[in-house]
Amino acid sequence: MKKLFLLCLAAMAFAACTKQLPQANYDIIPQPKEVSLDERKPFELNFKTIVYYEAGLEREAMFLSEYVSNILHIGLNQQEYHGQTDGIVLSVVPEDFTQAEAYEIKVTSKQVTIKGSDAAGVFYGIQTLRKSIPFTSISTDQQQISDIRLSDVSCQLPSGIIRDWPNFAYRGMHLDPCRHYMDLDSVKVYLDMMALHNMNQFHFHLSEDQGWRIEIKKYPELTEIGAYRNGTVIGHNGQIYDTIRHGGFYTQDELRDLIQYAAERHINIIPEIDLPGHMQAALACYPQLGCTGGPYEVWRRWGVSEDVLCAGNEEAMQFVEDVLNEVMDVFPSPYIHIGGDECPKVRWKQCPKCQVKIMELGIKADEKFSAEDYLQSYVMNRMAKVVETRGRRVIGWDEILEGNVSETAIIMSWRGIEGGIEAARKGHDVIMTPSSHLYFDYYQSEDIASEPECIGGYLPVERVYEFQPLPEELTPEQQKHIIGVQANIWTEYIASFRHVQYMAMPRMDALTELQWNNPKERDFKAFVERCRKMAQLYDLYHYNYADHIFNPKAWADTVAPNLATQKPITLRQQPAEKYTYGGAKVLNDGELGRGAYNSGRWLGFCGYPMDAVIDMEQAVELCHVHFHALVNKGAWIYNPSNVKVLVSDDGETFREVVQKDIPISGWADKEGIFAYEVEFEPVTARFVEVVISGHDLPEDHSGFGNPAWIFIDEIEIW
């Protein structure tokens, strides 16, 4: 038996010598800008290949050897470079490049050179080589079979030159460990995922209403109390809570270790301390810092708490200054994120201290902003000075534009691209991260019943890939202020790191194409083929990922043809700009979307009714109107409050034939897609007007008093 085994090995070795070696493929993600191949003999990568490195690139050489070992199961020796003419050579040659992080790979039969404008450029060249190498058929658990077998594993690198450089200096991913805590080992894997995708900025969200995650030595209660909540709301902000204590935090020493881990992968970690809102976890520790004095708890709900830092309380301001200084002691990042988003002003309007501060500062409301908006500007600008005194720059969400904002502040545009456009016109640097295209906590499929639960919305890979981060509304000079692109993962409904990975990939593939290349001409079909190689790497590293783009399906239900199907339809008032999609024709095209409100299948209205007029093109008899609405209470989307049907013979004068009130859905009621119908005595008419109105948000909702959204699709008439 032993003799037969050795004969088999010999035969396999002989076959390896006689057959064509597998070839590397440079058609990868992100796609290099310049690939020039020639017909010369390729370079053979095998166990004899040595990685030579110039001083300062030892770590990069180790990464390259590790990556080759992962894929081909052969280890490469590393040596310092002293003019050797074989193997793979890593070097930094800044004079050969015009910008940072650029690289060039030159392949000949004798040698592969990877040179960069800096060490980061060399690292990205290594990533390109890593993603080009063909996978061996030898699985990990076969490595112990024979050293002889592994010595026959090799591949060819086609001869030629690859040149590449990033379009954006800032290429970011965000992670929120506050809603659900992620341990440091998981965060390190997240950094590895970023490195694979050529990303260099990790936005680490460390404070929130639902948990404080960073050790602050001057304020120990922040982690003793603020890092843990005594339960979590069940479902989409219902009225039932579990009783499981949840939380955790990172010590300063642990964070320094994480910073080093990231730096080795040429990733900068940007800490975020979100202020003056999203601070309830801190208020639970130090209630005197709030406007009411508490008592407060580390919030068990999702959403936006009305309890925020008291802007008129000097102790609260000193607290934030102290926290930011300790954060900067730990993080060397040139950027410090200070939040500024979703800060309700309810408490400030009622708080004597805040109102006194408004008077002291001479703040006046105007036609654009309230006095309380300008009070937030005071807070943000004060903290910006603290950061700038330490030689850093602040980043803030686009809400900080609502008032007077520090001239040096970088704006992170999340509520669409409009904030980014405004900021760039004012001379601010901008990072584009609009929720419409770059919020990776949204559903990836319309078939949400088959997906893990998330916050809502719909963001398939295609929509990420189609995003244009440089708005045409800006001049070329203004476009230079768009310094980067970032995607965000908020974790209200993402309780495990496996789920984080699933939400991130392969949408990160589309994101890195935007960040690194930002191609004007895009071929999604070709992009999907390049994603297949990335999926092999995901499998290799046991990353969890979604596979929708490899198994495309249509997720629209066809409704029965009816009198309204594909008839001319107009809206008396257009939907909200973000939810207009195909316009009025979506409402009677014969297809009903699934459960994602921003799938493009639903039209959204808020504060005014959906008012549609359908031209039947001839007089017809009708007695029944049927329509569909979506309910997602956590996203402020409720069922309609009322439906009216009117008819007309000429399209000018309408008469009402029926009206029906619809009670508001309660927290305990199910969410999803619901059908509503009204019946009436038969009438004959050519034009039918359907008016659907919405409720105001009820008392048990965090947005009580505001108008609820209604999302409508597929009006049917019989």
C-alpha positions in Angstrom: 0.0 0.0 0.0 2.9 2.3 0.9 4.6 1.6 -2.4 1.3 2.4 -4.3 1.0 5.7 -2.5 4.6 6.7 -3.5 4.0 5.7 -7.1 0.8 7.9 -7.1 2.8 10.8 -5.8 5.5 10.3 -8.5 2.9 10.2 -11.2 1.3 13.4 -9.9 4.7 15.1 -9.8 5.4 14.0 -13.4 2.0 15.3 -14.5 2.7 18.6 -12.9 5.9 18.9 -14.9 4.3 18.1 -18.3 1.0 20.0 -18.0 0.4 23.7 -18.5 0.8 25.6 -15.3 -2.1 27.7 -14.0 -1.9 31.4 -14.9 -2.4 34.4 -12.8 -5.2 36.8 -13.9 -4.8 40.5 -13.4 -8.5 41.2 -14.0 -9.2 41.8 -10.3 -11.1 44.1 -7.9 -10.3 46.9 -7.8 -9.4 46.7 -11.5 -5.9 48.2 -12.1 -5.9 51.3 -14.3 -3.0 50.1 -16.6 -2.2 46.5 -17.5 0.3 46.0 -20.3 1.1 42.4 -21.0 3.6 41.1 -23.5 4.5 37.7 -25.1 7.7 37.1 -23.2 8.1 34.1 -21.0 6.2 34.3 -17.7 7.6 34.2 -14.2 7.1 30.9 -12.4 6.1 31.3 -8.8 7.0 28.3 -6.7 8.4 27.2 -3.4 11.9 28.3 -4.5 10.8 31.9 -5.0 12.4 34.3 -2.6 10.9 37.6 -1.5 13.5 40.4 -1.3 12.7 43.5 0.6 14.3 46.9 1.1 14.8 48.2 4.6 11.4 49.1 6.2 9.4 46.7 4.1 10.0 43.6 6.3 6.3 43.5 7.3 5.1 43.8 3.7 7.4 40.8 2.7 5.9 38.8 5.5 2.3 39.6 4.3 3.2 38.5 0.7 4.6 35.2 1.9 1.6 34.7 4.1 -0.8 35.4 1.3 1.0 33.0 -1.1 1.0 30.3 1.6 -2.8 30.8 2.1 -3.5 30.3 -1.6 -0.9 28.0 -2.9 0.1 26.3 0.4 3.8 27.1 -0.2 5.9 29.3 2.0 8.3 31.9 0.5 11.5 32.8 2.2 12.2 36.5 2.8 15.6 38.2 2.6 16.9 41.8 2.5 17.4 43.1 -1.0 21.0 43.6 -2.1 20.7 43.8 -5.8 19.6 40.2 -6.4 18.2 39.5 -9.9 15.8 36.8 -9.2 12.6 36.4 -7.1 10.2 39.1 -6.0 11.6 42.5 -5.1 9.8 45.0 -2.9 11.0 48.6 -3.0 9.9 52.2 -2.4 10.9 54.6 -5.2 9.0 57.9 -4.6 10.6 59.8 -7.5 9.0 57.4 -9.9 5.4 58.4 -8.9 3.4 61.6 -8.7 1.0 60.6 -5.9 0.8 58.7 -2.7 -0.2 55.0 -2.5 0.7 54.3 -6.2 2.5 51.2 -7.3 4.0 49.4 -10.3 4.4 45.7 -10.8 6.9 44.6 -13.5 7.0 40.9 -14.3 9.7 39.2 -16.3 10.7 35.6 -16.5 13.5 36.1 -14.0 12.0 38.6 -11.5 8.9 40.4 -10.3 9.4 43.9 -8.9 6.7 45.6 -6.8 7.7 49.2 -6.3 5.6 51.9 -4.7 5.6 55.6 -4.1 5.6 54.7 -0.4 5.2 51.5 1.7 1.4 51.7 1.3 1.8 51.6 -2.5 3.9 48.5 -2.1 1.3 47.0 0.1 -1.5 47.6 -2.5 0.8 46.1 -5.2 1.0 43.0 -3.0 -2.8 42.9 -2.7 -3.0 43.0 -6.5 -0.6 40.1 -6.8 -2.5 38.2 -4.1 -5.8 38.6 -5.9 -4.3 37.5 -9.2 -2.8 34.2 -8.1 -4.8 31.2 -9.2 -6.1 28.9 -6.5 -4.4 25.5 -6.1 -6.6 22.4 -5.9 -4.7 21.2 -2.8 -6.9 21.7 0.2 -5.5 22.8 3.6 -6.1 19.4 5.2 -3.9 17.7 2.6 -0.8 19.6 3.4 0.6 16.9 5.6 0.5 14.3 2.8 3.9 15.0 1.3 6.5 17.7 1.0 7.2 16.4 -2.5 3.7 17.2 -3.6 3.9 20.8 -2.3 7.2 21.3 -4.1 5.4 20.7 -7.4 2.8 23.5 -6.7 3.5 26.5 -8.9 1.8 29.0 -11.1 2.8 31.5 -13.9 2.6 35.2 -13.7 2.2 36.6 -17.2 4.9 39.0 -18.3 4.2 42.7 -18.4 3.7 45.9 -16.4 0.8 46.9 -14.1 0.5 50.5 -12.9 -2.2 51.7 -10.5 -3.1 54.4 -8.1 -6.2 55.4 -6.1 -8.7 58.0 -7.2 -9.5 59.0 -3.6 -7.1 59.5 -0.8 -9.8 58.7 1.8 -11.2 55.1 1.3 -13.2 54.2 4.4 -15.4 51.7 6.1 -17.3 52.3 9.3 -18.4 50.0 12.1 -20.7 50.5 15.0 -19.9 48.3 18.0 -22.1 50.3 20.3 -25.6 48.9 19.4 -24.1 45.5 19.5 -20.6 44.9 20.9 -17.9 43.3 18.7 -14.8 41.8 20.3 -11.4 42.9 19.2 -10.6 39.7 17.4 -13.6 40.4 15.2 -12.5 44.0 14.7 -9.1 42.8 13.5 -10.8 40.5 11.0 -12.7 43.6 9.8 -9.4 45.4 9.3 -8.2 42.4 7.3 -11.3 42.6 5.1 -10.5 46.3 4.6 -6.9 45.6 3.6 -8.1 43.0 1.0 -10.2 45.8 -0.5 -7.4 48.5 -0.5 -9.1 50.6 2.1 -7.2 52.9 4.4 -9.6 54.6 6.9 -11.5 52.8 9.6 -14.2 54.9 11.2 -14.7 53.4 14.6 -18.0 54.6 16.3 -17.3 54.4 20.0 -20.1 56.2 21.9 -23.8 55.9 21.6 -27.1 56.0 23.6 -27.0 52.2 23.8 -23.4 51.7 25.0 -20.1 53.4 25.6 -17.1 51.5 24.3 -13.8 53.3 25.1 -12.1 53.4 28.4 -11.7 57.0 29.7 -9.5 57.0 32.8 -10.8 60.3 34.1 -14.4 59.1 33.9 -14.4 55.4 35.0 -18.1 55.1 35.2 -18.3 55.4 31.4 -17.2 51.8 31.2 -18.3 50.5 34.6 -21.9 51.6 33.9 -22.2 53.1 30.4 -20.8 50.1 28.6 -23.7 47.8 29.6 -27.4 48.0 29.1 -29.9 45.8 31.0 -31.8 44.4 28.0 -32.6 45.2 24.4 -35.8 45.9 22.6 -37.2 43.0 20.7 -38.1 43.4 17.0 -38.3 46.8 15.3 -38.6 49.0 18.4 -41.6 47.2 19.9 -42.7 47.4 23.5 -41.2 44.1 24.6 -37.6 43.9 25.9 -35.4 41.0 26.7 -33.6 41.0 30.1 -30.1 40.1 28.8 -27.3 42.3 30.0 -25.4 43.4 26.9 -22.2 45.3 26.4 -18.4 45.5 26.7 -15.6 48.0 26.1 -12.1 48.4 24.9 -9.3 49.4 27.2 -6.8 52.0 26.0 -4.1 49.4 25.9 -6.3 47.1 23.7 -7.0 50.0 21.4 -3.3 50.8 21.1 -2.7 47.2 20.0 -5.6 47.5 17.5 -4.0 50.8 16.2 -0.7 49.0 15.6 -2.5 46.1 13.9 -4.3 48.5 11.6 -1.1 50.6 10.9 0.7 47.4 9.7 -2.0 47.1 7.1 -1.8 50.9 6.2 -5.1 51.6 7.8 -5.7 54.7 10.0 -8.4 54.3 12.8 -10.7 57.3 13.2 -12.4 57.3 16.5 -15.9 58.8 16.8 -17.3 60.4 20.0 -20.8 61.4 18.9 -21.9 64.6 20.5 -23.9 66.4 21.7 -26.7 63.9 21.0 -26.4 60.1 21.1 -25.0 60.6 24.7 -27.6 58.7 26.9 -25.1 56.1 27.9 -22.8 58.8 29.2 -25.8 60.6 30.9 -26.6 57.3 32.7 -23.2 57.6 34.3 -23.2 61.3 35.0 -26.8 62.5 35.0 -25.8 66.1 36.0 -24.6 66.5 32.4 -28.1 66.4 31.0 -30.7 69.1 30.9 -33.2 67.3 33.2 -30.7 65.7 35.7 -32.2 62.3 34.9 -32.5 59.6 36.0 -31.2 58.1 32.8 -30.5 54.5 31.7 -28.2 53.1 29.0 -30.9 53.0 26.4 -32.5 49.7 25.6 -34.3 51.0 22.5 -33.1 52.0 19.0 -33.7 55.4 17.4 -32.8 58.9 18.6 -33.1 59.8 22.3 -34.3 63.3 23.2 -31.9 63.4 26.2 -28.7 65.0 25.1 -25.8 66.8 26.7 -26.7 70.2 28.2 -25.1 72.8 26.0 -25.5 75.4 28.7 -23.7 73.4 31.4 -20.0 74.1 31.6 -19.4 70.8 33.4 -20.9 69.0 30.4 -18.6 70.9 28.0 -15.6 70.2 30.2 -16.5 66.5 30.2 -16.5 66.4 26.4 -13.2 68.2 26.2 -11.6 65.8 28.7 -12.9 62.8 26.8 -11.6 64.1 23.4 -8.2 64.8 24.9 -7.9 61.2 26.2 -9.2 59.9 22.9 -6.4 61.8 21.2 -3.9 60.5 23.7 -4.7 57.0 22.4 -5.4 57.5 18.7 -2.7 59.2 16.6 -5.3 59.7 13.8 -5.1 63.0 11.9 -8.9 63.0 12.0 -11.2 62.9 15.0 -14.9 62.4 14.4 -17.2 64.4 16.7 -20.6 63.3 15.3 -23.1 66.1 15.4 -26.0 64.1 13.9 -29.5 63.6 15.0 -29.4 65.9 18.0 -33.0 66.8 19.1 -33.4 70.3 20.5 -36.5 69.5 22.6 -34.6 69.6 26.0 -32.6 72.7 25.0 -35.7 74.7 24.3 -37.0 73.9 27.8 -33.7 74.1 29.6 -33.0 77.3 31.6 -29.2 76.8 31.3 -29.3 76.4 27.6 -31.5 79.4 27.1 -29.2 81.5 29.3 -26.2 80.3 27.2 -28.1 81.4 24.0 -28.5 84.9 25.5 -24.9 85.0 26.7 -23.7 84.2 23.2 -26.1 86.6 21.5 -27.5 83.9 19.4 -30.5 84.8 17.3 -32.8 82.6 15.2 -33.1 83.5 11.5 -35.1 82.3 8.5 -32.7 79.3 8.1 -32.0 78.0 11.6 -33.3 78.2 15.1 -31.4 79.6 18.1 -30.9 76.0 19.3 -29.4 75.1 15.9 -26.8 77.8 16.4 -26.3 76.6 20.0 -25.2 73.3 18.6 -22.8 75.1 16.3 -21.3 76.7 19.4 -20.8 73.2 20.9 -19.3 71.7 17.7 -17.0 74.6 17.1 -15.8 74.6 20.7 -14.8 71.0 20.4 -13.3 71.5 17.0 -10.9 74.0 18.6 -9.9 71.4 21.2 -9.1 69.0 18.4 -7.3 71.5 16.2 -5.2 72.6 19.2 -3.7 69.1 19.1 -2.9 69.4 15.4 -5.9 67.3 14.2 -9.0 67.9 12.1 -12.6 67.2 13.0 -15.0 65.2 10.9 -18.8 65.7 11.5 -22.0 64.4 10.0 -23.7 66.8 7.5 -26.0 68.2 10.2 -23.1 70.4 11.4 -23.7 72.5 8.3 -27.0 73.7 10.0 -25.5 76.8 11.6 -22.0 78.1 11.7 -19.4 75.4 11.2 -15.6 75.5 11.6 -13.9 76.3 8.3 -11.6 73.4 8.7 -14.2 70.8 9.5 -14.6 67.8 7.1 -18.2 67.0 6.3 -19.4 63.4 6.1 -22.5 63.6 3.8 -24.9 60.8 4.8 -28.4 62.2 4.2 -27.9 62.1 0.5 -25.3 64.0 -1.5 -26.8 67.4 -1.0 -24.9 68.1 2.2 -21.7 67.2 0.4 -22.5 69.5 -2.5 -23.2 72.4 -0.1 -20.1 71.8 1.9 -17.8 71.5 -1.2 -19.2 74.8 -2.5 -18.3 76.4 0.8 -14.8 75.0 0.6 -15.1 72.2 3.0 -13.5 68.8 2.3 -16.2 66.1 2.0 -16.5 62.4 2.5 -19.4 60.9 0.5 -21.4 58.3 2.4 -25.1 58.7 1.4 -27.5 56.3 2.9 -29.1 55.9 -0.5 -26.0 54.0 -1.8 -23.6 53.3 1.0 -25.5 52.2 4.1 -24.6 48.5 4.3 -27.1 47.8 7.1 -29.9 47.9 4.5 -31.3 44.7 2.9 -29.5 43.3 -0.1 -32.6 41.6 -1.5 -36.2 42.5 -1.9 -37.0 39.0 -0.6 -36.6 40.1 3.0 -38.4 37.1 4.3 -35.3 35.1 3.3 -32.8 37.6 4.6 -31.4 38.1 8.2 -33.3 40.9 9.9 -31.9 44.4 9.5 -33.0 48.0 9.9 -34.9 48.1 6.5 -34.3 49.8 3.2 -32.9 48.1 0.1 -29.4 48.4 -1.2 -28.3 45.8 -3.7 -24.7 45.6 -5.0 -25.8 47.1 -8.2 -26.9 50.3 -6.5 -23.6 50.6 -4.7 -21.7 50.0 -8.0 -23.7 52.7 -9.9 -23.0 55.5 -7.3 -21.2 58.6 -8.7 -19.4 60.3 -5.8 -18.4 63.4 -7.8 -21.6 65.3 -8.4 -22.0 67.0 -11.8 -23.4 70.0 -10.1 -19.9 70.9 -8.8 -17.2 72.5 -10.8 -14.0 70.6 -11.3 -12.4 72.8 -8.7 -15.2 72.1 -6.2 -15.0 68.4 -7.0 -11.5 68.4 -5.6 -13.0 68.8 -2.1 -14.6 65.4 -2.4 -11.6 63.6 -0.7 -13.2 60.2 -0.1 -16.0 57.7 -0.1 -17.1 55.5 2.8 -19.8 52.9 3.6 -21.4 52.5 7.0 -22.6 49.5 9.0 -24.9 50.4 11.9 -25.7 47.4 14.1 -29.1 47.9 15.7 -30.2 44.7 14.0 -26.8 43.1 13.5 -25.9 41.2 16.6 -23.0 39.0 15.4 -19.8 39.6 13.5 -20.9 36.9 11.0 -23.9 39.1 10.2 -21.6 42.1 9.8 -19.5 40.2 7.2 -22.7 39.2 5.4 -23.9 42.8 5.2 -20.4 44.0 4.1 -19.5 41.6 1.3 -19.7 41.7 -1.7 -20.9 45.3 -1.4 -17.3 46.1 -0.4 -16.2 45.0 -3.8 -18.4 47.7 -5.4 -17.3 50.2 -2.9 -13.6 49.7 -3.5 -14.2 50.1 -7.3 -15.7 53.6 -6.5 -12.9 54.5 -4.0 -9.9 53.3 -6.1 -11.0 53.7 -9.7 -14.4 55.5 -9.8 -14.9 54.5 -13.4 -17.3 56.6 -15.5 -18.0 53.7 -17.8 -19.2 50.7 -15.7 -19.9 47.2 -16.8 -21.8 45.4 -14.0 -21.7 42.0 -15.8 -17.9 42.1 -16.0 -17.7 43.3 -12.4 -19.7 40.3 -11.2 -17.2 38.0 -13.0 -14.4 39.7 -11.1 -16.3 39.3 -7.9 -16.2 35.5 -8.3 -12.5 35.5 -7.6 -13.1 37.6 -4.5 -15.6 35.0 -3.4 -12.9 32.4 -3.6 -10.8 34.5 -1.2 -13.8 34.9 1.1 -14.3 31.2 1.2 -10.5 30.7 1.9 -10.7 33.0 4.9 -14.1 31.7 6.0 -15.7 35.1 5.6 -19.5 35.1 5.5 -20.9 36.9 2.4 -24.1 37.3 0.4 -24.3 35.6 -3.0 -27.2 37.4 -4.6 -25.2 38.7 -7.5 -24.2 35.2 -8.4 -27.8 33.9 -8.3 -29.9 36.7 -9.7 -33.7 36.4 -9.2 -36.6 38.8 -9.9 -38.3 39.8 -6.7 -41.5 41.4 -7.9 -44.9 39.8 -7.7 -47.1 40.1 -10.8 -50.7 41.3 -10.0 -53.7 40.2 -12.0 -54.4 42.5 -15.0 -57.1 45.0 -14.1 -58.8 48.2 -15.4 -55.9 50.3 -14.1 -52.9 48.2 -15.3 -50.5 50.4 -17.3 -53.0 53.1 -18.0 -51.8 56.7 -18.1 -51.4 58.0 -14.5 -50.4 61.3 -13.0 -49.7 62.5 -9.5 -51.0 65.8 -8.3 -47.9 66.1 -6.0 -44.7 64.2 -6.5 -43.3 61.7 -3.9 -40.4 62.6 -1.7 -37.3 63.1 -3.8 -35.5 60.1 -2.4 -38.5 57.8 -3.1 -39.7 58.9 -6.5 -37.9 56.2 -8.5 -39.9 55.4 -11.8 -42.5 58.0 -10.9 -46.3 57.5 -11.1 -46.1 54.6 -13.5 -44.8 52.4 -10.6 -48.2 52.5 -9.1 -50.0 50.6 -11.9 -47.3 48.8 -13.9 -48.6 45.3 -12.9 -45.8 44.5 -10.5 -45.9 44.6 -6.7 -42.5 44.9 -4.9 -41.5 42.9 -1.9 -40.8 44.3 1.6 -38.0 46.8 1.2 -39.4 50.3 1.1 -36.5 51.8 -0.9 -36.4 48.9 -3.5 -37.6 51.2 -6.2 -41.0 49.5 -6.2 -42.7 51.8 -3.6 -43.4 55.6 -3.8 -43.0 57.4 -0.5 -45.0 60.4 0.8 -44.7 62.2 4.1 -46.9 65.1 5.4 -49.1 65.1 2.4 -51.4 62.5 0.6 -50.6 60.4 -2.4 -53.1 61.8 -4.9 -53.1 59.9 -8.2 -55.3 60.3 -11.3 -55.7 57.4 -13.7 -57.0 57.8 -17.2 -58.9 54.7 -18.3 -58.8 56.0 -21.9 -62.5 55.4 -22.2 -65.6 55.3 -19.9 -65.7 52.0 -17.9 -67.9 50.7 -15.1 -66.0 50.2 -11.8 -67.0 49.4 -8.2 -63.7 48.4 -6.5 -60.3 50.0 -5.7 -57.5 47.9 -4.3 -54.0 49.2 -3.3 -51.0 48.1 -1.2 -49.0 49.9 1.5 -45.9 48.9 3.4 -45.6 49.2 7.2 -42.1 49.5 8.9 -42.7 51.4 12.2 -39.0 51.6 13.1 -38.5 53.6 9.9 -41.5 55.8 10.6 -43.6 54.1 8.0 -47.2 53.4 9.0 -50.4 52.3 7.3 -52.6 54.9 5.6 -55.2 56.8 7.7 -57.8 57.4 4.9 -58.5 56.6 1.3 -60.9 58.5 -1.0 -62.0 57.6 -4.5 -63.3 60.2 -6.9 -64.4 59.9 -10.5 -64.7 62.2 -13.5 -65.9 62.2 -17.1 -63.6 65.0 -18.3 -60.6 64.9 -16.0 -61.4 68.3 -14.7 -64.5 68.0 -12.4 -64.4 65.1 -9.9 -67.0 63.8 -7.6 -66.4 61.6 -4.5 -67.8 58.1 -4.6 -66.4 56.6 -1.4 -64.2 57.5 1.6 -62.8 55.0 4.2 -60.9 55.6 7.4 -58.1 53.1 8.4 -57.1 52.8 12.1 -53.4 53.2 12.9 -51.3 50.1 13.4 -50.1 49.4 16.9 -46.7 48.4 18.1 -47.8 44.9 18.7 -49.2 44.6 15.2 -47.3 42.9 12.4 -45.2 44.8 9.9 -44.9 44.1 6.2 -47.0 44.6 3.1 -50.8 45.0 3.5 -53.6 45.2 1.0 -56.5 47.7 1.4 -59.7 47.9 -0.6 -62.8 50.0 -0.9 -66.0 49.0 -2.6 -68.9 51.2 -3.8 -71.9 51.1 -5.9 -71.0 50.7 -9.6 -70.3 53.9 -11.4 -69.2 54.7 -15.0 -66.3 57.1 -15.6 -63.1 57.6 -17.6 -60.9 59.2 -14.9 -60.4 57.8 -11.4 -58.7 59.7 -8.6 -57.3 57.9 -5.6 -56.3 59.9 -2.6 -54.4 58.1 0.2 -53.5 60.0 3.4 -51.2 59.2 6.3 -51.3 59.3 10.1 -49.2 61.2 12.5 -46.8 59.2 14.6 -48.5 57.9 17.8 -47.5 58.6 21.4 -45.7 55.3 21.8 -43.3 56.2 18.9 -40.0 58.1 19.4 -41.1 60.5 16.7 -44.5 61.3 18.3 -46.3 64.2 16.6 -44.4 64.1 13.3 -46.2 62.9 10.2 -45.7 59.2 9.4 -44.5 58.1 6.0 -46.8 56.1 3.7 -45.3 53.9 1.0 -47.7 52.9 -1.7 -47.6 50.5 -4.7 -49.9 48.9 -7.2 -53.3 50.5 -7.4 -55.9 48.1 -8.9 -59.3 48.9 -10.1 -62.2 46.6 -11.0 
